[in-house]
Amino acid sequence: MKEKWRVVSHLLEQEYGMKFVPSYEGWGCGYDPMHLPLLEMWARAEVEEVPPAVRKPEGIVFDINQLSRKSEEEILTEIRHEVSLLETNFYLWRLGQREFFRFGYPPTSFLVLYAPLESLKADKRITERHPHSSSYLQQRYLHILSQLEDLYPHHLMALGFIALWTGREDLLSPLVSRQVRSLARAMQEYLSLPDGQAYDVLMEEFFGKYRVLLEEAQELNFVDLLLEEARGRNRQDGHRGRIMTDVLKKLPPHLQDFILKNRDLKAVQIPSDVVKDLVKHIRNLPDWMKDYMKQMSYLNMLERDVSFLRLFLPKTLEVELEHRGFLTFLFKPWQEERSGRSLSSSSHSRKDLSDKDKQFLRETGLTEEEYRSYRLMLKDVLPHVEALRRKFEKLLPKEEEYWWGRYHTGRRLNLKKLSVEVPTGRGRIYQRRVVPERKELAFKLVIDVSSSMRKEEKLVSAMKALLLVAETLSSMGMPLSVDLFSERVMTLKDFDEDYRNFRSKFMQIPSMVGGATNIELALLKAFDHLSSYCKTTHRRGVLILFSDGEPTRGLKGTELKKIIDTMKKEYPLVGVGVGQSRNYIEEYFDRTAIKVSDISRLPSAFSFVLENYFRRLTSVD
């Protein structure tokens, strides 16, 4: 590590009392794993307050790539800004979205106002401790202002407070400047008060004027949707394109001509009287068209708000947008790694290994510590492996011939049927030689490693279940492939891969945990892989997916269930879900779903699935 980053890390560690690690992989932070469940409940607005120790991260990872060209003071200020943002009250981020949602607005419209104000509040704390940082923070905001485009009135009002704080009111239009100046006193009050009181000021003082701008923004968005249709953007989506075409044709001819002639403009560039006229005719459309326009506008406003927000959210937290429109912060434990970036100062690279570790690595593919952890986990499942192997072997027919059946001709009498066949005169008294067909199976396991797997020892139980299945099938010479998934899919073991390689990858599973849940992507990739392998090897395939929660990325609801139903027509597809509460695996997989109420029973659930399909798919014809 360069001396520059050592100095920066040391200064920040002394100032904040936490670990700071430079990285080329991006920003990140980690919390005490013991506090994660409570921390996440607080961020979801399920718990109003948590102790300060819970909210304080164990350490911060800062991105060298973004900071390398800056001076040491600028680097310190940038990192302080991110740390100060983590002091914000995440409970209020979700609470405000719920209130706006009840008012009928996209929940992100609350964050358009709240996130910049919280950013200013974070910087106020910095300037009180380090007054010389003020100029760097102002330069940072000017850089942000230069990146933003396609702004609606409520976006401009939020930026107006930043312009007011930086002393650059000349960047505002006269209308926005007047609105912001009228709230200057309330803004100063907001920045000075504790979180809860500041939130009350926002809802009482800011909301009235902000709501008017939101209504205006929604009207402009209706017009933007029509302009996009005139430009032909919606034709890629056939259903949406047809409806928007019908909406456009419902307008009076002079307005249709105006939209077509000005299709290259944006709604904010169109005269306000024309916008009012367009909106008036949209509100007179048939109800189903009007509802469709509102739905499309709602989604479009969400996308625009999120694009605006990304510049004001904490870089150290992974942020995503749930299907309901509420912003989610994904908190990570300090001990774990993500995408090859270590969040722990105790992690070692392979180059730093001892001679003993290198010897273990050559012999087992694992370091000494990893090998001990692997053997400890294997010790728990090994007694069950042999029992399962013997049980499954009995279900598999041997490659031995035998005599069977009732035929009119043959070479061996069926002595058991003589007493029936001779008196009745049917004469089917012979047996024929039969060679049983051994029907080979191939198993594809898809394991959820999203952020929710950190809770309730889910990951440990999932790893034990995976190890039980892998050891059993390996001892039987049965092909197995394993995928891990969150918002992306990682292959842990291919069908033809040597099982010894699997062991070293298996111990890396904890470092892969984190991120959203994309069941659609995991199933599509696993299905294609299984289908290709089974067709080339003439085997029967079984696909087993384990997940503990609701998908937060990709398709959901009816669309995902249709994909699963289609896959079931080709291959057996089993979903294993865990938890006492509502389980989405049951909803999506229907009759082929298995619910495990107690996480400790997960290994037995996987063995039950294997036994079930051995019995069903290896029966003798």
C-alpha positions as CSV (number, residue, x, y, z in Angstrom):
1,M,0.0,0.0,0.0
2,K,1.3,3.4,-0.8
3,E,2.3,5.6,2.0
4,K,-0.3,8.2,1.0
5,W,-3.1,5.7,1.7
6,R,-1.5,4.5,5.0
7,V,-1.5,8.1,6.2
8,V,-5.1,8.7,5.2
9,S,-6.3,5.5,6.9
10,H,-4.4,6.2,10.1
11,L,-5.8,9.7,10.3
12,L,-9.3,8.6,9.8
13,E,-9.0,5.6,12.2
14,Q,-7.8,8.0,14.9
15,E,-10.7,10.4,14.2
16,Y,-13.6,7.9,14.0
17,G,-12.4,4.9,16.0
18,M,-13.1,2.4,13.2
19,K,-11.0,0.6,10.5
20,F,-10.5,2.2,7.1
21,V,-9.2,0.1,4.2
22,P,-8.3,1.4,0.7
23,S,-9.5,-0.7,-2.2
24,Y,-9.5,-0.7,-6.0
25,E,-12.9,-2.5,-6.0
26,G,-15.1,0.3,-4.9
27,W,-16.8,1.7,-1.8
28,G,-18.1,-0.4,1.1
29,C,-18.7,-0.7,4.8
30,G,-19.4,-3.4,7.3
31,Y,-21.2,-3.7,10.6
32,D,-20.9,-6.1,13.6
33,P,-22.7,-9.3,12.4
34,M,-24.4,-9.6,15.8
35,H,-26.2,-6.2,15.2
36,L,-27.2,-6.8,11.6
37,P,-30.8,-8.1,12.2
38,L,-31.6,-5.2,14.4
39,L,-29.9,-2.7,12.1
40,E,-31.9,-4.0,9.1
41,M,-35.2,-3.8,11.1
42,W,-34.4,-0.2,12.0
43,A,-33.6,0.7,8.3
44,R,-36.9,-0.9,7.2
45,A,-38.8,1.3,9.8
46,E,-39.8,-1.7,11.8
47,V,-37.9,-0.4,14.9
48,E,-38.0,3.3,15.6
49,E,-34.6,3.6,17.5
50,V,-31.6,1.5,18.0
51,P,-28.5,2.1,20.2
52,P,-25.7,4.2,18.7
53,A,-23.3,1.2,18.9
54,V,-25.6,-0.7,16.5
55,R,-25.5,2.1,13.9
56,K,-21.8,2.5,14.0
57,P,-20.0,0.4,11.3
58,E,-17.0,-1.6,12.2
59,G,-15.1,-0.3,9.2
60,I,-15.1,1.5,5.9
61,V,-13.7,0.6,2.5
62,F,-12.9,3.6,0.3
63,D,-12.4,3.6,-3.5
64,I,-8.8,4.5,-4.5
65,N,-9.8,4.9,-8.2
66,Q,-12.1,7.8,-7.4
67,L,-9.7,9.5,-5.0
68,S,-6.2,9.0,-6.5
69,R,-6.1,12.3,-8.4
70,K,-7.2,14.4,-5.4
71,S,-5.2,16.1,-2.7
72,E,-4.9,14.5,0.7
73,E,-7.3,17.1,2.2
74,E,-9.9,16.5,-0.6
75,I,-9.6,12.7,0.0
76,L,-10.2,13.1,3.8
77,T,-13.2,15.4,3.1
78,E,-14.7,12.9,0.6
79,I,-14.4,10.0,3.0
80,R,-15.7,12.1,6.0
81,H,-18.7,13.0,3.9
82,E,-19.5,9.3,3.4
83,V,-18.9,8.5,7.1
84,S,-21.1,11.4,8.2
85,L,-23.9,10.2,5.8
86,L,-23.9,6.9,7.8
87,E,-25.0,8.9,10.9
88,T,-28.3,9.7,9.2
89,N,-31.5,8.2,10.6
90,F,-32.4,5.5,8.1
91,Y,-35.7,4.8,9.8
92,L,-36.9,8.2,8.7
93,W,-35.8,7.5,5.1
94,R,-38.4,4.7,4.9
95,L,-41.0,6.4,7.1
96,G,-41.1,9.4,4.8
97,Q,-41.5,7.2,1.7
98,R,-44.5,5.5,3.4
99,E,-46.1,8.8,4.1
100,F,-45.7,10.1,0.5
101,F,-46.9,6.7,-0.8
102,R,-50.1,7.2,1.2
103,F,-50.6,10.6,-0.3
104,G,-50.5,8.9,-3.8
105,Y,-47.0,10.0,-4.9
106,P,-44.1,7.8,-5.8
107,P,-42.3,7.1,-2.6
108,T,-39.0,8.2,-4.1
109,S,-40.3,11.7,-4.5
110,F,-39.8,12.1,-0.7
111,L,-36.2,11.1,-1.1
112,V,-35.6,13.6,-3.8
113,L,-36.1,16.3,-1.2
114,Y,-34.8,14.4,1.9
115,A,-31.5,13.0,0.5
116,P,-30.0,16.3,-0.6
117,L,-31.0,17.9,2.8
118,E,-29.5,15.0,4.7
119,S,-26.3,15.4,2.6
120,L,-26.2,19.0,3.6
121,K,-26.7,18.1,7.2
122,A,-23.9,15.6,7.0
123,D,-21.6,18.3,5.5
124,K,-22.6,20.8,8.2
125,R,-21.3,18.3,10.8
126,I,-18.0,18.1,8.9
127,T,-17.6,21.9,8.6
128,E,-18.2,22.3,12.3
129,R,-15.3,20.0,13.0
130,H,-13.1,21.0,10.0
131,P,-14.0,24.5,8.8
132,H,-11.3,24.4,6.1
133,S,-13.3,21.6,4.4
134,S,-16.1,24.0,3.3
135,S,-14.5,24.9,-0.1
136,Y,-14.0,21.2,-1.0
137,L,-17.6,20.4,-0.2
138,Q,-18.8,23.3,-2.3
139,Q,-16.7,22.1,-5.3
140,R,-18.2,18.6,-4.8
141,Y,-21.7,20.0,-5.1
142,L,-20.9,22.1,-8.2
143,H,-19.6,18.9,-9.8
144,I,-22.9,17.1,-9.0
145,L,-25.0,20.0,-10.4
146,S,-23.1,19.8,-13.7
147,Q,-24.0,16.1,-14.1
148,L,-27.8,16.4,-13.7
149,E,-30.3,16.8,-16.5
150,D,-33.9,16.1,-17.4
151,L,-35.0,17.7,-14.1
152,Y,-38.6,18.3,-13.0
153,P,-39.8,21.2,-10.7
154,H,-39.5,19.1,-7.5
155,H,-35.9,18.1,-8.5
156,L,-35.0,21.8,-9.0
157,M,-36.4,22.7,-5.6
158,A,-34.2,20.1,-3.9
159,L,-31.2,21.4,-5.8
160,G,-32.2,24.9,-4.9
161,F,-31.3,24.2,-1.2
162,I,-27.8,23.1,-2.3
163,A,-27.4,26.2,-4.4
164,L,-28.5,28.3,-1.4
165,W,-26.0,26.4,0.9
166,T,-23.1,26.9,-1.5
167,G,-24.0,30.5,-2.2
168,R,-24.6,29.9,-5.9
169,E,-28.1,31.1,-6.2
170,D,-27.2,32.5,-9.7
171,L,-27.6,28.9,-10.9
172,L,-31.3,29.0,-10.1
173,S,-34.2,30.2,-12.2
174,P,-36.0,33.2,-10.8
175,L,-39.0,31.1,-9.8
176,V,-37.0,28.4,-8.0
177,S,-34.9,31.1,-6.3
178,R,-38.0,32.7,-4.9
179,Q,-39.4,29.4,-3.6
180,V,-36.1,28.4,-2.0
181,R,-35.5,31.8,-0.4
182,S,-38.9,31.7,1.3
183,L,-37.7,28.5,3.0
184,A,-34.2,29.6,3.9
185,R,-35.1,30.0,7.6
186,A,-36.7,26.6,7.7
187,M,-33.7,25.1,6.0
188,Q,-31.3,26.5,8.6
189,E,-33.6,25.2,11.3
190,Y,-33.7,21.7,9.7
191,L,-29.9,21.6,9.5
192,S,-29.6,22.5,13.2
193,L,-32.2,20.2,14.8
194,P,-32.0,16.5,15.8
195,D,-33.3,14.0,13.3
196,G,-36.8,13.6,14.6
197,Q,-37.5,17.3,15.0
198,A,-35.9,18.1,11.6
199,Y,-38.2,15.5,10.0
200,D,-41.2,17.3,11.5
201,V,-39.9,20.7,10.1
202,L,-39.7,19.1,6.7
203,M,-43.2,17.8,6.7
204,E,-44.7,21.0,8.2
205,E,-42.7,23.7,6.4
206,F,-41.5,22.2,3.2
207,F,-44.2,19.7,2.2
208,G,-46.9,22.2,1.2
209,K,-44.8,24.0,-1.5
210,Y,-43.1,20.8,-2.5
211,R,-46.4,19.1,-3.1
212,V,-47.4,21.8,-5.6
213,L,-44.2,21.1,-7.6
214,L,-44.9,17.4,-7.5
215,E,-48.3,17.9,-9.1
216,E,-46.7,20.1,-11.8
217,A,-44.0,17.4,-12.3
218,Q,-46.7,14.7,-12.9
219,E,-48.4,16.9,-15.5
220,L,-45.1,17.4,-17.3
221,N,-44.5,13.6,-17.2
222,F,-47.8,12.9,-18.9
223,V,-46.6,15.2,-21.7
224,D,-43.2,13.5,-21.8
225,L,-44.8,10.1,-22.3
226,L,-46.7,11.5,-25.3
227,L,-43.5,13.0,-26.7
228,E,-41.7,9.6,-26.3
229,E,-44.5,7.9,-28.1
230,A,-44.3,10.4,-31.0
231,R,-40.5,9.7,-31.1
232,G,-41.2,6.0,-31.4
233,R,-39.5,4.9,-28.2
234,N,-42.4,2.8,-26.9
235,R,-42.6,0.7,-30.1
236,Q,-40.1,-1.8,-28.6
237,D,-42.7,-2.6,-26.1
238,G,-45.6,-3.7,-28.3
239,H,-48.3,-3.6,-25.7
240,R,-47.3,-0.2,-24.2
241,G,-46.8,1.2,-27.8
242,R,-50.3,0.3,-28.9
243,I,-52.0,1.8,-25.9
244,M,-49.9,5.0,-26.1
245,T,-50.7,5.3,-29.8
246,D,-54.4,5.0,-28.9
247,V,-54.0,7.7,-26.3
248,L,-52.3,10.0,-28.8
249,K,-55.0,9.5,-31.3
250,K,-57.7,10.4,-28.8
251,L,-56.3,13.9,-28.5
252,P,-57.8,16.7,-30.7
253,P,-56.1,17.0,-34.1
254,H,-54.3,20.3,-33.3
255,L,-52.7,18.8,-30.2
256,Q,-51.7,15.7,-32.1
257,D,-50.0,17.9,-34.7
258,F,-48.3,19.9,-32.0
259,I,-46.9,16.7,-30.4
260,L,-45.6,15.4,-33.7
261,K,-44.0,18.6,-34.7
262,N,-42.3,19.1,-31.3
263,R,-41.5,15.5,-30.6
264,D,-37.8,16.3,-30.2
265,L,-38.5,18.7,-27.3
266,K,-39.0,17.9,-23.6
267,A,-42.1,18.7,-21.6
268,V,-40.3,21.5,-19.7
269,Q,-39.5,23.2,-23.0
270,I,-43.2,23.4,-24.0
271,P,-45.3,26.5,-23.1
272,S,-47.2,26.0,-19.9
273,D,-50.6,26.8,-21.5
274,V,-50.1,24.0,-24.0
275,V,-49.2,21.6,-21.2
276,K,-52.3,22.6,-19.3
277,D,-54.4,22.0,-22.4
278,L,-52.8,18.5,-23.0
279,V,-53.3,17.5,-19.4
280,K,-57.0,18.6,-19.5
281,H,-57.7,16.4,-22.5
282,I,-55.8,13.5,-20.9
283,R,-58.0,13.7,-17.8
284,N,-61.1,13.5,-20.1
285,L,-59.9,10.2,-21.6
286,P,-61.8,6.9,-20.9
287,D,-61.1,5.6,-17.4
288,W,-59.0,2.6,-18.6
289,M,-56.7,4.8,-20.7
290,K,-56.4,7.4,-17.9
291,D,-55.5,4.6,-15.4
292,Y,-52.9,3.3,-17.8
293,M,-51.4,6.7,-18.2
294,K,-51.2,7.1,-14.4
295,Q,-49.5,3.8,-14.1
296,M,-46.9,4.5,-16.8
297,S,-46.3,8.0,-15.3
298,Y,-45.8,6.5,-11.8
299,L,-43.1,4.1,-13.1
300,N,-41.4,6.7,-15.2
301,M,-41.3,9.1,-12.3
302,L,-39.7,6.4,-10.1
303,E,-37.0,5.9,-12.7
304,R,-36.3,9.6,-13.0
305,D,-36.2,10.0,-9.2
306,V,-33.8,7.1,-8.7
307,S,-31.5,8.6,-11.4
308,F,-31.5,11.9,-9.6
309,L,-31.0,10.2,-6.2
310,R,-27.9,8.1,-7.0
311,L,-25.7,11.1,-6.5
312,F,-26.9,11.8,-3.0
313,L,-27.0,8.3,-1.5
314,P,-24.2,6.8,0.6
315,K,-21.7,5.2,-1.6
316,T,-20.6,2.9,1.2
317,L,-24.0,1.1,1.2
318,E,-25.3,-1.0,-1.6
319,V,-28.7,0.5,-2.6
320,E,-31.5,-1.0,-4.7
321,L,-35.1,-0.3,-5.6
322,E,-37.7,-2.8,-4.5
323,H,-40.7,-3.6,-6.7
324,R,-42.9,-1.6,-4.3
325,G,-40.8,1.5,-4.9
326,F,-39.2,1.7,-1.5
327,L,-35.5,2.3,-1.4
328,T,-33.5,-0.5,0.4
329,F,-30.1,-0.3,2.0
330,L,-28.1,-3.5,2.1
331,F,-26.0,-3.7,5.3
332,K,-23.0,-6.1,5.3
333,P,-21.0,-7.7,8.2
334,W,-17.4,-6.6,8.5
335,Q,-15.9,-10.1,8.5
336,E,-17.2,-11.0,5.0
337,E,-15.8,-10.3,1.5
338,R,-17.6,-9.2,-1.6
339,S,-16.5,-9.5,-5.2
340,G,-13.0,-10.2,-4.1
341,R,-12.8,-7.1,-1.9
342,S,-12.0,-7.8,1.7
343,L,-13.8,-6.0,4.5
344,S,-11.6,-7.5,7.1
345,S,-8.1,-6.5,8.1
346,S,-7.4,-10.1,9.1
347,S,-7.8,-11.5,5.6
348,H,-4.6,-12.7,3.9
349,S,-3.8,-13.1,0.3
350,R,-2.3,-16.4,-1.0
351,K,1.1,-14.8,-1.2
352,D,1.2,-14.2,2.6
353,L,0.6,-17.9,3.4
354,S,2.9,-19.8,5.7
355,D,4.8,-22.8,4.5
356,K,2.4,-25.1,6.3
357,D,-0.6,-23.4,4.6
358,K,1.1,-23.8,1.3
359,Q,1.6,-27.5,2.0
360,F,-2.1,-27.9,2.9
361,L,-3.0,-25.9,-0.3
362,R,-1.0,-28.3,-2.5
363,E,-2.5,-31.4,-0.9
364,T,-6.1,-30.4,-0.3
365,G,-6.7,-27.2,-2.1
366,L,-7.4,-25.5,1.2
367,T,-5.3,-23.7,3.8
368,E,-4.9,-25.3,7.2
369,E,-7.7,-23.2,8.8
370,E,-10.0,-23.8,5.9
371,Y,-9.3,-27.5,5.9
372,R,-10.1,-27.7,9.6
373,S,-13.4,-25.8,9.1
374,Y,-14.2,-28.1,6.2
375,R,-13.5,-31.3,8.2
376,L,-15.6,-30.0,11.1
377,M,-18.6,-29.4,8.8
378,L,-18.0,-32.7,7.0
379,K,-17.9,-34.5,10.4
380,D,-21.5,-33.4,11.0
381,V,-22.8,-34.9,7.8
382,L,-20.5,-37.9,7.2
383,P,-22.5,-40.4,9.3
384,H,-25.6,-39.6,7.1
385,V,-23.7,-39.9,3.8
386,E,-23.1,-43.6,4.0
387,A,-26.7,-44.3,5.2
388,L,-28.1,-42.3,2.3
389,R,-25.8,-43.9,-0.2
390,R,-26.9,-47.4,0.8
391,K,-30.6,-46.4,0.7
392,F,-30.2,-44.8,-2.7
393,E,-28.2,-47.7,-4.1
394,K,-31.1,-50.1,-3.3
395,L,-33.3,-47.9,-5.4
396,L,-31.0,-48.2,-8.4
397,P,-31.4,-51.4,-10.5
398,K,-28.2,-53.4,-11.0
399,E,-26.8,-54.4,-14.3
400,E,-27.8,-58.0,-13.8
401,E,-30.2,-60.1,-15.9
402,Y,-33.2,-61.9,-14.3
403,W,-36.3,-63.8,-15.4
404,W,-39.7,-62.2,-15.3
405,G,-43.1,-62.0,-16.9
406,R,-45.9,-64.2,-18.3
407,Y,-45.6,-65.2,-21.9
408,H,-47.1,-67.9,-24.3
409,T,-43.7,-69.0,-25.3
410,G,-40.3,-68.9,-23.7
411,R,-37.4,-70.9,-22.2
412,R,-38.3,-71.0,-18.5
413,L,-41.6,-71.8,-16.8
414,N,-43.2,-69.3,-14.4
415,L,-43.9,-71.8,-11.6
416,K,-45.8,-69.2,-9.5
417,K,-48.4,-68.6,-12.3
418,L,-49.0,-72.3,-13.3
419,S,-51.8,-72.7,-10.9
420,V,-53.7,-69.8,-12.5
421,E,-52.7,-69.9,-16.2
422,V,-53.3,-73.7,-16.8
423,P,-56.9,-73.9,-15.4
424,T,-58.0,-70.7,-17.2
425,G,-56.5,-71.9,-20.5
426,R,-54.6,-68.7,-21.2
427,G,-51.3,-70.5,-21.3
428,R,-49.0,-67.6,-20.3
429,I,-46.8,-69.9,-18.3
430,Y,-43.3,-68.8,-19.5
431,Q,-40.7,-66.2,-18.3
432,R,-38.2,-64.3,-20.4
433,R,-34.7,-63.0,-19.7
434,V,-34.7,-59.3,-18.7
435,V,-31.8,-56.9,-18.3
436,P,-32.8,-53.9,-16.2
437,E,-32.2,-50.5,-17.5
438,R,-30.2,-48.3,-15.1
439,K,-31.7,-44.8,-15.5
440,E,-29.0,-42.2,-14.7
441,L,-29.9,-39.0,-13.0
442,A,-28.2,-35.6,-13.0
443,F,-28.9,-33.1,-10.2
444,K,-28.6,-29.3,-10.5
445,L,-28.6,-27.4,-7.2
446,V,-29.2,-23.7,-7.1
447,I,-28.5,-22.1,-3.7
448,D,-29.5,-18.6,-2.6
449,V,-26.6,-16.5,-1.2
450,S,-28.3,-13.1,-1.0
451,S,-28.0,-10.8,2.0
452,S,-30.8,-12.4,3.9
453,M,-28.9,-15.7,4.2
454,R,-26.8,-14.2,7.0
455,K,-29.7,-14.4,9.4
456,E,-30.6,-17.4,11.7
457,E,-27.6,-19.5,10.7
458,K,-29.2,-20.1,7.3
459,L,-25.9,-20.1,5.5
460,V,-24.3,-22.7,7.8
461,S,-27.4,-25.0,7.4
462,A,-27.4,-24.5,3.6
463,M,-23.7,-25.3,3.4
464,K,-24.3,-28.5,5.4
465,A,-27.2,-29.5,3.2
466,L,-25.1,-28.9,0.1
467,L,-22.1,-30.9,1.5
468,L,-24.4,-33.8,2.4
469,V,-25.9,-33.9,-1.1
470,A,-22.5,-33.4,-2.8
471,E,-20.7,-36.1,-0.8
472,T,-23.6,-38.6,-1.3
473,L,-23.8,-38.2,-5.0
474,S,-20.1,-38.1,-5.4
475,S,-19.8,-41.5,-3.6
476,M,-22.4,-42.9,-6.1
477,G,-20.7,-41.4,-9.1
478,M,-23.8,-39.4,-9.9
479,P,-23.4,-36.1,-11.8
480,L,-23.9,-32.9,-9.8
481,S,-23.7,-29.2,-10.6
482,V,-24.1,-26.4,-8.1
483,D,-24.9,-22.7,-8.8
484,L,-24.9,-19.9,-6.2
485,F,-27.1,-16.8,-6.9
486,S,-28.0,-13.4,-5.6
487,E,-28.5,-10.7,-8.2
488,R,-25.9,-12.6,-10.3
489,V,-25.2,-16.3,-10.8
490,M,-21.9,-18.1,-9.9
491,T,-21.1,-21.7,-10.8
492,L,-19.6,-23.5,-7.8
493,K,-19.3,-26.9,-9.5
494,D,-19.9,-28.1,-13.1
495,F,-21.2,-31.5,-13.9
496,D,-17.9,-32.8,-15.3
497,E,-15.6,-31.0,-12.8
498,D,-13.4,-32.9,-10.5
499,Y,-14.9,-33.2,-7.1
500,R,-11.6,-32.2,-5.4
501,N,-11.9,-28.7,-7.0
502,F,-15.3,-28.3,-5.4
503,R,-13.9,-28.5,-1.9
504,S,-11.8,-25.3,-2.2
505,K,-14.6,-23.4,-3.8
506,F,-17.0,-24.7,-1.1
507,M,-15.1,-22.9,1.6
508,Q,-15.3,-19.7,-0.3
509,I,-19.2,-19.6,-0.1
510,P,-19.3,-17.2,2.9
511,S,-17.3,-14.6,1.0
512,M,-19.9,-14.7,-1.8
513,V,-22.9,-13.8,0.4
514,G,-24.6,-10.5,-0.3
515,G,-26.8,-8.7,-2.7
516,A,-30.4,-8.9,-3.9
517,T,-32.4,-12.0,-4.9
518,N,-32.9,-12.7,-8.6
519,I,-34.7,-16.1,-8.8
520,E,-35.6,-15.6,-12.5
521,L,-32.0,-15.2,-13.6
522,A,-30.9,-18.2,-11.5
523,L,-33.5,-20.5,-12.9
524,L,-33.0,-19.5,-16.5
525,K,-29.3,-20.2,-16.4
526,A,-29.6,-23.4,-14.4
527,F,-32.3,-24.7,-16.7
528,D,-30.3,-24.0,-19.8
529,H,-27.2,-25.7,-18.3
530,L,-29.1,-28.8,-17.1
531,S,-31.0,-29.1,-20.4
532,S,-27.7,-29.0,-22.4
533,Y,-26.0,-31.6,-20.2
534,C,-29.0,-34.0,-20.2
535,K,-29.4,-33.9,-24.0
536,T,-25.7,-34.7,-24.6
537,T,-25.5,-37.4,-22.0
538,H,-29.0,-38.8,-22.3
539,R,-29.7,-38.5,-18.6
540,R,-32.8,-37.5,-16.6
541,G,-32.3,-34.2,-14.8
542,V,-33.6,-32.7,-11.6
543,L,-33.4,-29.0,-10.7
544,I,-33.5,-28.0,-7.0
545,L,-33.6,-24.4,-5.9
546,F,-33.2,-23.2,-2.3
547,S,-34.1,-19.6,-1.3
548,D,-35.2,-18.0,1.9
549,G,-37.0,-14.9,0.7
550,E,-38.9,-12.9,-1.9
551,P,-37.2,-12.1,-5.2
552,T,-36.1,-8.4,-5.2
553,R,-34.6,-8.4,-8.8
554,G,-35.9,-9.8,-12.0
555,L,-39.5,-11.1,-12.6
556,K,-41.8,-11.6,-9.7
557,G,-45.4,-12.6,-9.1
558,T,-47.4,-14.2,-12.0
559,E,-44.7,-13.7,-14.5
560,L,-42.2,-15.7,-12.5
561,K,-44.7,-18.4,-11.8
562,K,-45.4,-18.8,-15.5
563,I,-41.7,-19.4,-16.2
564,I,-41.5,-22.0,-13.4
565,D,-44.6,-23.8,-14.7
566,T,-43.1,-23.9,-18.2
567,M,-39.8,-25.4,-16.9
568,K,-41.7,-28.1,-15.0
569,K,-43.0,-29.5,-18.3
570,E,-39.4,-30.3,-19.3
571,Y,-37.7,-31.3,-16.0
572,P,-38.7,-31.9,-12.4
573,L,-38.2,-28.6,-10.6
574,V,-38.3,-28.4,-6.8
575,G,-38.3,-25.3,-4.6
576,V,-37.0,-25.5,-1.0
577,G,-38.0,-22.5,1.2
578,V,-37.2,-21.8,4.8
579,G,-38.9,-19.7,7.5
580,Q,-42.0,-19.6,9.7
581,S,-43.6,-16.6,7.9
582,R,-45.0,-16.5,4.4
583,N,-42.7,-18.2,2.0
584,Y,-42.6,-17.1,-1.6
585,I,-41.2,-20.5,-2.7
586,E,-44.5,-22.1,-1.8
587,E,-46.3,-19.4,-3.9
588,Y,-44.1,-19.8,-7.0
589,F,-43.4,-23.6,-7.0
590,D,-46.9,-24.7,-5.8
591,R,-47.0,-28.5,-5.5
592,T,-43.3,-29.0,-5.9
593,A,-42.4,-26.6,-3.0
594,I,-41.0,-27.8,0.3
595,K,-41.3,-25.5,3.3
596,V,-38.7,-26.0,6.1
597,S,-39.9,-24.2,9.2
598,D,-36.7,-24.9,11.2
599,I,-33.5,-24.1,9.5
600,S,-31.7,-27.1,11.2
601,R,-34.0,-29.4,9.2
602,L,-32.7,-28.2,5.9
603,P,-30.2,-31.1,5.3
604,S,-33.0,-33.7,5.8
605,A,-35.2,-31.7,3.4
606,F,-32.6,-32.0,0.6
607,S,-32.1,-35.8,1.3
608,F,-35.9,-36.2,1.1
609,V,-36.0,-34.6,-2.3
610,L,-33.1,-36.8,-3.6
611,E,-34.8,-40.0,-2.3
612,N,-38.1,-39.0,-3.8
613,Y,-36.7,-38.5,-7.3
614,F,-34.6,-41.7,-7.1
615,R,-37.8,-43.6,-6.4
616,R,-39.8,-41.9,-9.1
617,L,-37.2,-41.7,-11.9
618,T,-35.4,-45.0,-11.4
619,S,-38.3,-47.4,-11.3
620,V,-38.1,-50.4,-13.5
621,D,-40.5,-50.4,-16.5
